[in-house]
Amino acid sequence: MMVLLKNPELLISAKENNFYLSKKFMNIVANRRLWFSISGGFFIASLVLFLIFGLRLGLDFTGGIRWDIQFSAETEISDEALTNILGESAQITKTTDENKTLLIALPDISEEKITTIREKIKNEIGEYEEISFRKIDSAVGASFKSKAFWAVFWALIGIILYVWWAFRHIPEAVNPWRFGAITIVALVHDVMIVTGIFVLLGLILGVEVDLAFLTAILATFGFSVNDTIVILDRFRENLRFQKASETFADTIEKSIKQTVRRSIYTSLSTILPLLWIMGFFIEPVFYFALALTIGIAVGTYSSLFVVAPLIVTWKEWSDKREMAPKK
């Protein structure tokens, strides 16, 4: 430090070097291999978890019964008696410290059998209060699963067509279809990471995914595409006024710098209310808010650190392929 103070030229040189290193690190396009490695690592880990363990599907997709009942403090609850009444296929979770509140999951059974089970519980165990009862036919659950798949599929197709239409007048050297394809890559990246996290939550905490989770995924599509469109639109404007000294990568980087603050502020303005909702820890709403929070955060990241660098990488690869001597 004393050497730097005695030699101002060395101090200026050190500041310039630090500024250069900081500027180089903050150049998103220049460091795209780092971002691709981070994204690729999370994506592969999430994909492996999903392929090995899969999501823990909830009642909306599997069909069946979710029954929440509470006994009085004096009631003696026998696990053996419950199993005899409900059957081996029933899943029973005790949700209070006194073990007097039970969450019962049953396969899809007839109304007559449900009535019989209610009577047996009252006669053989004791009176209880029914907190909630939800029944979905197995055929309806299968229908929800099919509709969920097609909802995601058509959402992706719609996004590709919209991006192509919005950027149809961009120069042919860039190709609007390329924008659409890269947007879909980012969306698959976002959804897979959210899915991987919920696979882990299912393994560790028994968290199930339902229609609220699907809603969060579709909302993630919207937020991610919104951020992506903002960056691509700014890139289109900058491309029209590109200086002769600027490269394609420079124009992309400039577009990111001009939109990064807006993207982060927009995402934070949505995430903060979601964090407030999660603070109440109401289970169905909590996991919906959690899925949406993760989706928005990952979507903002992918728009800045995946989409834009991918455009540059694809363009450079395409240019090299066209310049390569043909055999």
C-alpha positions in Angstrom: 0.0 0.0 0.0 2.9 2.4 0.9 4.5 1.6 -2.4 1.3 2.6 -4.3 1.0 5.8 -2.3 4.6 6.8 -3.1 4.1 5.9 -6.8 0.9 7.4 -8.1 1.5 5.9 -11.5 1.3 2.4 -10.0 -1.9 3.3 -8.1 -3.5 4.6 -11.3 -2.4 1.4 -13.1 -3.8 -0.8 -10.3 -7.2 1.0 -10.5 -7.2 0.6 -14.3 -6.5 -3.1 -14.0 -9.2 -3.6 -11.4 -11.7 -1.6 -13.5 -10.7 -3.8 -16.5 -11.2 -7.0 -14.6 -14.5 -5.8 -13.2 -15.7 -4.7 -16.6 -14.6 -8.0 -18.2 -16.3 -10.1 -15.5 -19.6 -8.1 -15.8 -19.6 -8.6 -19.5 -22.4 -11.2 -19.8 -21.7 -12.2 -23.4 -18.0 -12.5 -22.9 -18.5 -14.8 -19.9 -21.2 -16.8 -21.5 -19.3 -20.1 -20.9 -19.6 -19.5 -17.2 -23.4 -18.9 -17.4 -23.9 -21.8 -19.7 -22.0 -24.0 -17.2 -24.2 -22.9 -14.2 -27.4 -23.3 -16.2 -26.3 -26.6 -17.6 -25.4 -27.9 -14.2 -28.8 -27.0 -12.7 -30.7 -28.2 -15.7 -29.0 -31.6 -15.8 -29.4 -32.1 -12.1 -33.1 -31.3 -12.3 -33.6 -33.5 -15.3 -31.9 -36.5 -13.6 -34.0 -36.0 -10.5 -37.2 -35.8 -12.6 -36.3 -38.9 -14.7 -35.4 -41.0 -11.6 -38.0 -39.9 -9.1 -40.6 -37.9 -11.0 -43.0 -35.4 -9.5 -45.3 -36.4 -6.6 -48.6 -35.9 -8.3 -51.5 -34.6 -6.2 -55.2 -35.4 -6.1 -55.9 -33.2 -9.2 -53.9 -35.6 -11.4 -54.3 -39.0 -9.7 -57.9 -38.9 -8.6 -59.0 -40.2 -5.2 -60.0 -38.7 -1.8 -58.3 -36.3 0.6 -60.1 -36.4 3.9 -59.1 -34.2 6.9 -60.7 -35.2 10.3 -60.2 -34.3 13.9 -60.9 -36.3 17.0 -61.5 -35.0 20.5 -58.5 -35.0 22.9 -60.0 -37.9 24.9 -60.3 -40.2 21.9 -57.9 -43.1 21.8 -56.9 -43.7 18.2 -55.7 -47.2 17.3 -53.5 -47.4 14.1 -54.6 -51.0 13.7 -58.3 -50.1 13.9 -57.8 -47.3 11.3 -56.0 -49.7 8.9 -58.8 -52.3 9.3 -61.5 -49.7 8.5 -59.7 -47.7 5.7 -57.8 -50.6 4.1 -54.1 -51.1 3.3 -54.1 -48.7 0.4 -55.0 -45.7 2.7 -52.3 -43.2 3.5 -52.7 -41.7 7.0 -50.8 -38.6 8.2 -51.1 -37.3 11.7 -50.9 -33.5 11.4 -50.9 -32.3 15.1 -48.7 -32.8 18.1 -51.5 -34.7 19.9 -52.0 -36.9 16.8 -55.7 -36.2 17.0 -56.0 -34.6 13.5 -55.6 -37.0 10.6 -55.1 -36.4 6.9 -56.3 -39.4 5.0 -55.6 -40.2 1.4 -57.8 -42.9 -0.3 -58.1 -44.2 -3.8 -61.2 -43.5 -5.8 -64.1 -45.4 -4.1 -67.9 -45.3 -4.3 -70.1 -43.0 -2.2 -71.6 -46.1 -0.5 -68.2 -47.2 0.7 -67.4 -43.7 2.0 -70.6 -43.7 4.0 -69.7 -47.1 5.5 -66.2 -46.0 6.4 -67.7 -42.9 8.2 -70.0 -45.0 10.2 -67.3 -47.5 11.2 -64.9 -44.7 12.4 -67.7 -43.3 14.6 -68.7 -46.6 16.0 -65.2 -48.2 16.5 -63.0 -45.2 17.3 -65.1 -42.3 18.3 -66.9 -39.1 17.2 -64.9 -36.7 15.0 -65.1 -33.4 13.2 -64.8 -33.3 9.4 -62.5 -30.4 8.6 -62.4 -31.0 4.8 -63.3 -33.6 2.3 -62.3 -33.6 -1.4 -63.0 -36.3 -3.9 -61.9 -36.4 -7.6 -62.9 -39.2 -9.9 -59.8 -41.1 -11.3 -61.1 -40.4 -14.9 -61.2 -36.7 -14.1 -57.7 -36.8 -12.7 -56.5 -38.5 -15.9 -58.3 -35.8 -17.9 -56.6 -33.0 -15.9 -53.2 -34.6 -16.6 -53.8 -34.8 -20.3 -55.1 -31.2 -20.4 -52.1 -30.0 -18.4 -49.8 -31.5 -21.1 -51.6 -29.9 -23.9 -51.8 -26.5 -22.1 -48.0 -26.4 -21.8 -47.6 -27.7 -25.4 -49.9 -25.1 -27.0 -48.4 -22.4 -24.8 -45.0 -23.1 -26.2 -46.3 -23.2 -29.8 -48.0 -19.9 -29.3 -44.9 -18.3 -27.8 -42.8 -19.4 -30.9 -45.3 -17.9 -33.3 -45.7 -14.7 -31.3 -41.9 -14.2 -31.1 -41.6 -14.9 -34.8 -44.4 -12.4 -35.7 -43.1 -9.7 -33.3 -39.6 -9.8 -34.8 -40.4 -10.8 -38.4 -38.8 -7.6 -39.8 -35.5 -8.2 -38.1 -32.5 -8.6 -40.6 -32.3 -12.0 -42.2 -28.8 -12.4 -40.8 -30.3 -12.8 -37.4 -33.5 -14.8 -38.4 -36.7 -14.3 -36.3 -37.2 -18.1 -36.1 -33.9 -18.3 -34.2 -35.3 -15.9 -31.6 -38.3 -18.1 -31.1 -36.2 -21.3 -30.8 -33.9 -19.7 -28.2 -36.9 -18.4 -26.3 -38.2 -22.0 -26.0 -34.8 -23.3 -24.9 -34.9 -20.7 -22.1 -38.5 -21.7 -21.1 -37.6 -25.4 -21.0 -34.6 -24.4 -18.8 -36.8 -22.4 -16.4 -39.5 -25.1 -16.1 -37.0 -27.9 -15.6 -35.3 -26.2 -12.8 -38.6 -25.4 -11.0 -39.6 -29.0 -11.6 -36.4 -30.3 -10.2 -36.8 -28.3 -7.0 -40.3 -29.6 -6.5 -39.1 -33.2 -7.1 -36.7 -32.6 -4.2 -39.5 -31.1 -2.1 -41.6 -34.2 -2.9 -38.8 -36.5 -1.8 -37.9 -34.6 1.4 -41.3 -33.1 2.5 -43.8 -35.1 0.6 -45.0 -32.0 -1.4 -47.5 -32.8 -4.2 -48.0 -30.9 -7.3 -51.5 -30.0 -8.4 -53.3 -27.5 -10.8 -51.9 -24.6 -8.8 -48.4 -25.8 -9.7 -49.4 -25.9 -13.4 -50.8 -22.3 -13.1 -47.4 -21.3 -11.6 -45.6 -22.9 -14.5 -47.7 -21.1 -17.1 -47.2 -17.8 -15.2 -43.5 -18.5 -15.3 -43.8 -18.7 -19.1 -45.3 -15.3 -19.2 -42.8 -13.6 -17.0 -39.8 -15.2 -18.7 -41.1 -14.3 -22.2 -41.8 -10.8 -21.1 -38.2 -10.3 -20.0 -36.9 -11.9 -23.1 -39.1 -9.8 -25.4 -37.9 -6.6 -23.7 -34.2 -7.6 -24.3 -34.8 -8.7 -27.9 -36.8 -5.6 -28.7 -34.0 -3.4 -27.4 -31.6 -5.5 -29.5 -33.6 -4.9 -32.6 -33.5 -1.2 -32.1 -29.8 -1.2 -31.4 -29.2 -3.3 -34.5 -30.8 -0.6 -36.6 -28.3 2.0 -35.4 -25.3 -0.3 -35.0 -22.0 1.5 -35.3 -19.3 0.2 -37.7 -17.0 -0.3 -34.8 -19.5 -2.5 -32.9 -19.6 -6.3 -33.3 -22.8 -8.3 -33.1 -21.8 -9.4 -29.5 -21.2 -5.7 -28.6 -24.8 -4.8 -29.7 -26.2 -7.7 -27.6 -24.2 -6.7 -24.6 -25.4 -3.1 -24.9 -29.0 -4.3 -25.1 -28.6 -6.3 -21.9 -27.0 -3.4 -20.0 -29.9 -1.1 -21.1 -32.6 -3.5 -19.9 -31.1 -5.3 -16.9 -32.3 -2.8 -14.3 -35.8 -2.8 -15.6 -35.9 -6.7 -15.7 -34.7 -7.0 -12.1 -37.0 -4.3 -10.7 -40.0 -5.8 -12.5 -39.3 -9.2 -11.1 -38.7 -7.9 -7.6 -42.0 -6.0 -7.6 -43.7 -9.4 -8.1 -41.5 -11.6 -5.9 -41.8 -9.3 -2.8 -45.6 -9.8 -2.5 -45.2 -13.5 -3.1 -42.7 -13.7 -0.2 -45.2 -11.9 2.0 -47.9 -14.5 1.0 -45.4 -17.3 1.8 -44.8 -15.8 5.2 -48.3 -16.9 6.3 -47.4 -20.5 5.4 -50.9 -21.5 4.3 -50.0 -24.8 2.6 -51.8 -24.7 -0.8 -51.0 -21.0 -1.4 -47.5 -21.4 0.0 -46.3 -23.9 -2.6 -48.0 -22.0 -5.4 -46.3 -18.8 -4.3 -43.0 -20.7 -3.9 -43.2 -22.2 -7.4 -44.0 -18.8 -8.9 -41.2 -17.1 -7.0 -38.6 -19.7 -8.2 -40.0 -19.5 -11.7 -39.8 -15.7 -11.9 -36.3 -15.6 -10.4 -35.0 -18.3 -12.8 -36.9 -16.7 -15.7 -35.2 -13.4 -15.1 -31.8 -15.1 -14.9 -32.3 -17.0 -18.1 -33.5 -13.9 -20.0 -30.2 -12.1 -19.2 -27.7 -14.9 -18.9 -29.0 -17.6 -21.3 -31.1 -16.0 -24.1 -28.8 -13.2 -25.1 -25.5 -15.2 -24.9 -27.2 -18.1 -26.9 -28.1 -15.6 -29.7 -24.4 -14.6 -30.0 -23.2 -18.2 -29.8 -25.7 -19.4 -32.5 -24.8 -16.4 -34.8 -21.1 -17.0 -34.5 -21.6 -20.7 -35.2 -23.8 -20.0 -38.2 -21.2 -17.5 -39.6 -18.3 -20.0 -39.2 -20.4 -22.6 -40.9 -21.1 -20.3 -43.9 -17.5 -19.2 -44.2 -16.1 -22.8 -44.0 -14.9 -24.1 -47.4 -17.4 -26.5 -48.9 -16.2 -29.9 -49.8 
